[in-house]
Amino acid sequence: MKKLDASDLKDLNLLKHYRIIRKWACKNNGLTDAELELIIYLDCVGLFTKKDFEQGVYTFSWNNRRWNKLIQNDWVQVWRHRNRTTQKFNIYKISFKGKQLISRVYRIMLGLDDIPMSERRNKLVAGNSYTDKVMYQAMYNVNKDKNR
């Protein structure tokens, strides 16, 4: 298998529209930028403990409610419960909902899917604020760019 290097990633244009795609994903799923990036990080880790989560949030702004929000909104679920004898702590994984969102973001970044432009599937299309209108135009440009 060929090893990837920096020029391979640049040729893919993988990060070209990352900011717009991230904003779309966050706005439509009730996440902050830090929560989305944390979900992507934890998905790469695979199975994780709360200690792994704490190590992952060192670079993000402090939010002591982040863990509970991810659990309550079903972005993270328990894979194995602790039993206080042999398993001293819970082991977690990213939920199916989280994996679907990450997969969707990757497909859009690769140009396999487009950002939905219907008002039913994209809250930014309503154009309730100036920022939403600007983001709508940016998403339109992303969809139009077939070299992403």
N, C-alpha and C positions, 0 to 999 in steps of 0.2 A: 504494500500500500504506500502511495506517495505521501510524503510528509508535507503539510501545508506550511507556507511561509507568508510573510506580510504582503508580498505582491499578489499572491493568490486571493487573499481576502480583499485587497484593493480592487482587483479585477472583477470580483463578484459584486462590487458596489453595495456590500452588505449593510454598511452603516450610513449610507447616503441619506435615507429618509427616516432614520431611526427615531428622531425627535417627534416627528409628526405621527408616526405609527404608535409610539409610546403614549402620546397625548390622547389619541383616539382610544386606545385600549384602557387607559386610566379613566377617562371621562365616562365611557360607556359601561364600565364595570364597578364604579364607585371606589376606585383605588387611588392612592397617591403614587407619584413616580417612585418613591422609595419602596413602597409595598410591592409594586410590579417587579422592580429589579430584584427585590429580595425573594420573591416567588421564583423568578428565573434562576437565581443563585441556588436556592434550596432544591429546585428540580434537578440541577446539575449534580448536587450532592447525593441525591437519591433518598435513602432512608436517613433520618437525622434525629437528633435529640434536641431538647431545649437549649443545651449548651452550644450545639452547632448553630442554632438560631442566634444566640447571643454573640457568637463570634462573627456571624454574618452581618450583624447590625452595627458593628463598630464604626463603619465608615458613613453611616446614615445619621441624620439629625435625630436627636433623642425624642422618643415617643414611647412612653411606658404602656400604652394601650394597644400598640401595634400587634403584639402576639395574640391578645384576646380577640381583636378584630378579625385577624386572619382565621382563627379557629371558629368564631361565631358565624362568619360569612362563608364557611365551608371552602376556604382556599387551602387550608391545611387540615388533615384529618389524622386520627390516631391509627397507626398501623399495628402496633402491639401495645396493649395496656401493661402497666407494671403490676406485679403481684406481691410486692413487698418482701418476697423471699429470694427467689432466683433472679427476677428482673427488677432492678432497683429503680428504673425510670421508664417512662413511656417512650416509644419510638414512633416518629411521625413520618408522614409523606405528603407530597402535594396531591390534592384531590383530583378527581377526573375533570372537574370544572376548571381547575388551575392548569392542568396539562393541556386541555383543549384551548384555553386562551393563549398559552405559550406557543403551542403549535400554530395557531392562527397568526400570531405575530410573526413567527419565523416564515410562514408561507407568504405573508404580505411583503416581508423584507426581501424575499427571494424573487418576488414578482409572480408567484404562482397564483395568488389570490389578489383581489382588489379590496380596498377599504369600502365597506358598504356605504352607499350614498342615499339610501332611502331613510326617511324620517323615522320609520318604525325601528330600524336597526342601528341608527346612529343619532345620538342625542345632539350632536353638534350641527346637524343639518337644519334644525329648527331656527338657528340664528338668533337666539335670544340676547346675545351680547355682541359687541364688536369683535371680541376675541373669537367667538364661535364662527362669525362670518369669515374672519381671516383664516381660521383653521379649515373651514369648508373649502375655501379656494386652494389652500395648500394640499388638502387631501385630493381634490380634483386633479391637481398637478401631479401628485404621486401616482394616481391611477393612470394618468395619461403617459407617464414616463415608463416605457416598456424596456428600458435598459437598466432597470434596478436589480 
